[in-house]
Amino acid sequence: MKTKSKIEESFIIAEKILQKIRLKTLRKVENPLQGSYLSFFQGHGLDYKEIREYSINDDIKNIDWNVTARTGKPHVRIYEEERNNTVWLILDVSSSMDFGSALISKKDILVKIIALIGYIADKRRDKTGAILFDDKIKEIIPPEKGLKQIYKIVKKLLEYKPEENNSYETDFSSLENIIGRKNFIFFISDFIFPNLSRKNNFGELVIKNDFQAIQILDPVEETLPSVGYINLYDPETGKNLIFDSSNPAVTAKYQELLNEENEKLNEIFSLLKLKPVKIYTNSDIAEVLINYMNKSRR
């Protein structure tokens, strides 16, 4: 019953997020669900339809400069959305996703994002599938239509018990044959992978699909609070660590290690030409998406 109420609450939040995005985005739309899923994230997934003269509500990114130069008037390319899409959610269910320094964990944010994407999928009558991974692929939920499918995905997510002491050498290349190509993929994780490398990442999925990475983090994971001695337990290694967070040398070393890990991750994102959306456990999800859209349009 608790799981069901949590899912229903997430759908209510999803509707509120969409309403806020619709009211605050710079471009007015008749329907907050029009365009591709990745209209939130400047994705593609659209079919070319026609070229017409530019109007004030058009996205300047769609201007056809060749036609504009030839006619002397601004023209834009018009696209129409593809129908009957399949959306795949690749979801991190490892122990680190249970972490939250306040009342909300990273997994709580994950559920809200799944509800948001699933809500849109239901309105568009598209299929949604999910892949849950920890140290390896744990479960594959084949794509189906409807909110029942989203309930099923979230229920599996909430019921999953992460394993400890994993090596985290997940091979995502095996998903290529399962997902196929020309689908929407949302890869949602904290991207805390001790052994993340290019050889086992998601390169082929990015190339062959409309791929969006969403990184969920807790603020403490990027800025260590100065609160004296801290006893940290890492569920992914099973180790405890006690240290003085008010010691400048400790915080400096922590920041150094964090920067090294971020550099490795950003290198992979750069190689794959990915621009991940970063959402914190204390973030306003709607504001994050609005800011991301506005930056992408510049």
VENDAHU-V857937 format. One record per helix or strand of 3 or more residues. SS is the DSSP state (hx for helix, st for strand). FROM is the first residue (numbers start at 1). TO is the last residue. Records with the same first field share a line. If there is no record, write none. Layout:
SS: FROM-TO, FROM-TO
This chain:
hx: 2-24, 37-39, 60-62, 65-71, 95-98, 106-124, 147-159, 172-179, 198-200, 203-208, 219-221, 248-271, 285-297
st: 46-53, 75-81, 86-92, 127-133, 137-144, 184-189, 210-217, 229-234, 239-244, 277-280
